[in-house]
Amino acid sequence: MRKTLCTFFISSLVLVAFLFVAYTKRERVSFKDVVAVKYDEYAHNQNVDKAIRVMKDGKWGVAKKKNGELLLDMKYDFVDNFYEGYAIIKENDLYGAIDEDFNIVVNPVWTYMSPFHLGYSIVTAKNGKSGVIDVNGKIIIKPLYYDYISPFDDNFVARARNFKDNKEVAIDLKGNIVKDFSVK
């Protein structure tokens, strides 16, 4: 019994060590791999497929992993990871999005923008109201009434709230109310 327990314990340690090493190698990129980017000049390094997000003096950009060539100028307040082929960018405290070719697909005009999910992003306008846009920046639900909209589920239904009217509803992509959860 004792020998079996000891063997199990050692096997578990070996498995945990293997998974830790595999995870660490997969998730982290050393700046030593990026020739033109000096490690001490940048504060963050994160995988973006064949490129890494880089930051210098508080400004973000994206560089090639192999040679450090900038693919996205280091002028942004923030560059997020890619989700569904798009990354959120922040410039002058406003949010927009880029595609995997580092082209701006949504101009930075929103005070908040969620990562794309099912091809849609929840945005907040300067008036503080939430709306929904597609990957081309087309407004699907105008940010006029709801203070909060959750991400859409697989049935393209989301919860939305208006705090002033104490209204909580489920809406579809056309903004139609599917179900009213408000207290009456």
Summary of the structure (lengths in Angstrom):
residues: 184
radius of gyration: 22.0
end to end distance: 63.6
largest distance: 67.9
contacts: 508
relative contact order: 0.07
helix: 17%
strand: 43%
